[in-house]
Amino acid sequence: MSEQESSEINTSTFREEVREWLSENFPTSLQGQGIGDEGDKKDFKEWRLKLANKGWGAPTWPTEYGGGGLTQTEARIIDDEMIAAGAFNPISGLSGMGITMVGPTILEYGTEDQKNRHLPGIASGEIRWCLGLSEPNAGSDLASLSTKAEDDGDSYLINGQKIWTSGANISQWCGALVRTDSKAGKRDGISFVLLPMDQAGVETRPIKLIAGASPFCETYFNDAAADKKDLLGNLNDGWSVIKRLLQHERQSQTGSRSAGTASKPEPIQDMALRYAGADEKGRLADPDLRGRIANYLMDASAHSLTIARITAEAKGNVNVSAAASILKNSATQVAQTKAELTVELMGTQGLGWEGNDFTQQELGHVREWLSGKAMSIYGGSFEVQNNIISKNILGLPETTQKG
């Protein structure tokens, strides 16, 4: 038996095991729902605990830190089978930035003590994390940050303001980029610290956006304390840590299925047929819309294949790469194009904000279209990603950063 044949058999066996486990453990009361619904709260909690005990909240993390110790291929199989079963994994959403960003960075840069203290709570969905990165005067130019951390014996005292801190008002912990040496160069003298949010020195204020709500907050630190044992990476070398963390962020924004979603959305071509109708050959009646949807589907497919290729090439490589910037911009274009097409093909039903004249799905599409505008900015703006691509992939000269 060849190695490929053996691998295919193992994959098939694992898929069957996943299917059987979901059939035995996923509560039927939650079928077709998602993290925002929570349905029967008792069943929701029990389902989360079963996933956590199985290690499938963070399936590729080592088992000693609450993960499943699985491969990326096995993790994708779990995801596929959850979709097929109408199930969902709530843990990524419940952990905020924990599963996608903070946890992977702790795995790479953290001490054994930090891994043991922080990772299990993330992998179980019990602890939610936010990130204190951007500031009012340090957005795209993050290295201009001014939030300071001063040595106070066994801890650092943090003073300053962060903005666009997603989920800060409901998070228990924050990973913050702070200046620890004001005399060093702009990208030097910066450190990355982990601190609890439930303390007198931390204040959060939610920010409401055009879509009607948002996870974003302003966050103020006034002598907030971070224990020195929660310095992630080396003192004054936070720029290395944050570059890797932002790579994880961009990889998490590249168009994979959202955490906590129980089913695949209706294909846009099927939706278009419902709203715009078909011609005598069964094709979408509007030829211009038909062509633009076809172009979108090709772009989406190319994006998906590129994700798979870059993921395979990056296997076992923890070096910071500009590939995530390509995927971030590609994901932005694909998602925003789909949102624009969806609102357009719904016609007047794509103009709703509230009321009985619109279905909940139609209202949801309008709000998704509005909230999706932020994709061009968060996680590093579209322009910043282009600068990274031009410098690190195309080899063009550095013209955007000094210091």
N, C-alpha and C positions, 0 to 999 in steps of 0.2 A: 504494500500500500504506500502510495506516494505521500510526501509531507502535506501537499495541498489537499489530497483526499482525506487525510486524517484530520486536518484543520476543519474541513467542511462538515465532517461527521461530528466533531466536537461542538461546532457552532450550532448544528441542528439539534444536538442533545441538549445544549444549554437553552436554546429557544424553547424547547418543549418543557424543560424544568421551570422556566420563567412563566410560561403559559399556565402550567399546573399550579404554581404557587399563587399567582394572581387569582385564579379561579377559586382557590381555597381561602384566600385572605382578604381580597378587596371587598369591602361592604357594598352590597347592591344598592343601599340607600344613597350612596355617593356617586353612583354611575352617571356619567355625562355631566357631572358638575366640575368645579374647579376650586382653586384656593380661595377665591373671593366669596364663594357660596357657603362653604363649610357645612351646609346641609344639616344633618344630624350631628351636633357637636360632639356627642359621645363617640359616635362611629368615626368622626374625623380625627379625634385624638387617638383612638385605638389604631387607626390606619397609619397615622404618623409614627406611632411607637413601633408598630410592626415593621415599617420600612427602616426605621432607625436601628432596631435590633438586627435586622437582616444586613445592615450596612449599605443599603441601596439609596439612602439619602445623599451619599457621596460615594457612588459605586467604585470609582477608580482610586480613592484614597486608601492608604494602608489600613489594615484591619485594626492595628493597635491604636489608631486614632479615631475609630468609629466608622471607618469606611468599609467598602466591600472587597477591596483588594483585587478588583477586576480590571480587565483590559478595556480600552476605548471601544473595541468591537462589541464586547459583552455589554457595555453600558448602552450602546446604541440599540442592541437587541431588547434590553429592558424597556427603553423608551418606545420602541416600535410596538412591543407587545402591550404596553400600557395604553397606547392609542387604540389598538385593536380591541382591547377589553373595556374601553370607556373609562379607564382609570387615570390617575394623575399622581405626580410626585410633588407634594406641597413643601418639602423641606427646603429646596433652593429658595423659594419665595419667602418662607418664614425666616430664613437666616439673613435676609437683606443682601448685603454685599459679601456675606460670609462664604458661601459655597463657590461663587464665581470668581472672587477677587482676593479677599483677605486670607481665606484658608489656603489656597494654592501658594500664596506668597509666604505665609508662615511655614508651609511645608519646605520651602526652598531656603528661606533665610532665618527661620526661627531656631531657638535653642530647644533642646529636648524638653526642658521645663515648659517653655511656651507652647510647644506642640501638645503636651499632655494636658495643660490647663485650658487651652482655648479650642482645640480642634474637635473634641468630642461633642461639646455644646453646639457647635456649628453643624456638625454632621447629623445631629438628632433634631435640628430645627428648634431647639429650645432657646438659643441665644441669637439675637438679631444684631447685625453689625452695620454701621454706616461708615462713610469716609469723609474726613475733613481735608479737602484738597484745595479747590478753587477759593479765591478771596475776591472781594469787590475790586481790588486793584491788581489781581493776579489770576487771570482766567486762562486765556490761551498761553500767556507767558507765565506759567506756573512758578518758574524759578524766581520770580519777583516777589514771592510771598513774604509777608512781614510778621505773621503770628510767631511769637517767641516762646521758647521753653528755657527757663532759667534753672540752674542747678540749685536744689533745695535739700541737700543731704541725700536721703534715700529716694527722692522723687524729683520730678521736674514740675515747676509751676508754669502753666501755659496761659498766655494772654493774647487775645486777638479775635478776629472774626473770620468765619468761613461762610461760603454761600453755595447754594445748589447741593447741600448735603442731603441726599435722598434718604428718607426714612429716619432722619435724625430724631424726630419727636417720638418715635416708637422703638428706638434701638437701645440696647443695653450697653453696647461697646462701640468705640469709634477708633479707627485707624487714622491718625492725623500726621500730616507733613508740617514740620515746624522748623524754625530757624534756631539753631543752637550755637552758632558763632556768627555774630553780626559783622565781624571784621573780615570774614572770608569772602571769596568770589561768589558771584550770584548762584552758581550751581553747587558751590561748596558750602560747608557750614550748615547744611540742612540735614535733619534727622527724621526718622519715622517712628512714632510712638503709638502705643495702644493704651487707651484710657477708658475707664467706666463712665457712662453718661449720667448715671444716677448720683450726682454730687452737686453741691451748692454752686460750684463754679461754672456750671454749664447751663446755658439757656438756649432754647430753640424756638423759632417762629416760622410756622408753615407759610409757604408762598403759593398763592393761587394763580394758575395759568389759564390760558385762553380756552382750554378744553373743559374747564369747569372745576378741575381739581388737579392736584399733582402730588408727587411724593417729596418735592423739594422743600428745603428749609434754609433759613438763615440760622447760623449757630454761633453763639458768643461764648468765649472762654474768658473767665475772670478769676485768675489764680486757680484754674482747674489743675488737679494733680494727676500725674502719670508716674507710676512706680518705675524706677530705673530698670527693674528686671523685665519691664515690658518695652524696652527699647528694641525695635526690630532691626537687625543688621547692626552695622558699626556706627558709633557716634560720628556725626558729620558726614556720613555716607548715605544719607537717605535718598539722594538722587538716583543711586543705583537700584535701591529697593523700589522706588516709585516707577521707574522705567519698566521694571518687570511687572509690577502690579497693573500698570496701565495696559501692558500687552495682554494680560489676562482679561482686563475689562473689554478691550476691543475684540478679543476672541469671543467673549460672551455675548457680544452685540452683532454677531455676523449672520443672524437670520435663522438660527436653530429654533426649534419649537420652544415656546415660552414655558417657563416653569409653572406647574399647577394648571396647565390646560388639559382638559380631559378628552378632547377630540380634535380632529383636523378641521380647519375651516372649510367652508364650501369653496370648491375651485372657482376662480374668478370667471372662467369661460362658461361654467354652468349658471352662475349668477347673471352673467350678461344675457344668456338665452332667456332667462326668466323675465328680465326687465325689458330688453330691447327686441326680443322675438327673433324668429328664424325665417329664412327665405324658403323658397320651394325645394331647395336641396338640403334643408336642415341645417344650413350654416347660419351664423350670426348675421342678421339682416343688414346691419350697418357695416359696409366694407372697410371704412376707415377705422372704426373701433375694432373690427376684427384684426386688422393688420397691427394695430398698436398693442392689442392683447397678445398677439403672437410674438411680437418683439419682446414684450415683458416676460412671457413664459420662457423664451430663449435666454434672456438675461438672468432670470431666476435660476434656470437649470445650470448655466455656466457658473454662477456664483456658488451654487451647491457643490458642483464638481471641484471648484477651486478650493473650497473649504476642505474637502476630503483629501485633495492632493497636498495642500500645505500642512494639514494635520499629520499625514503620513510622513512627510519630509522632516517634520519637527519632532518626531518621536524620539524621546530620550535626550533632546537638546534643550537645555534651559537658558541658552543665551538669548538676549534680547534681540528681536528681529523686527524688521519693518513690514513683514508680511501681514501682520495684524492690521496695519494702517490701510493696506490695500483692501482687506476684507471689510473693515469698518466703513470705508467710503462706498464700496460695492453694495454692502447691506443697506446703507442709507438710501442709495439710489433705487435699489430694488423695492424697498418697503414704501418709499414715498411715491414711486410710480404706481404701485399697486393701489395705494390709498387714493390717489388722484383719479385713476381709472374707475375705482369702485364708486366713488361719489358721483362721477360723471355718468356712468351707465345707469345709476338709479334714477336719473332725471330729477324731477321735482321731489321725489322721495329722498334724495340726497341733500335736501336743504333743511331737514328737521333738527330742532334742538330739544323739543319736548312736545307732548300732546298725543291724543289718541289717534291722530291721522298717520302716525308712524309706528312701525314695529320697534321693539326693543333692539333687534338686530340692526335696523336702519339707523336708529339713534346712536348705537354703538359705533357704527362705521363712520359717522360724521365726527364723533369725538376722537376716534382713532386717527382720522385724517388730520385733525387739528393738533393733537398731542404729538403726532409723528413729525411735525415740523421741528421739534426739539432735537431730533436725531442728528441734524446737521451741526449741532453745537455740543451736546453732551458727549462725554468720553473722549474729548479732544475734537475741536471743530473740524469741519470738512477741509478748510484751508490749512489747518495745522497738519492734518494727515498728508495732504499733498506736499507740504514742505518736507515732511519726514521721508516720503517716497522719493522726492526729487534728490534729497541729499544722500540717503542711505542705500537706495536701489539704483538710481540713475547716475549717481556720482557727481551731481551738480554742486557748486560751491555753497557753503554756509553763508547765508545773508540775513538770517532772521534772529539769531541769538548772539549776544555778546556777553562775555564775563564767565 
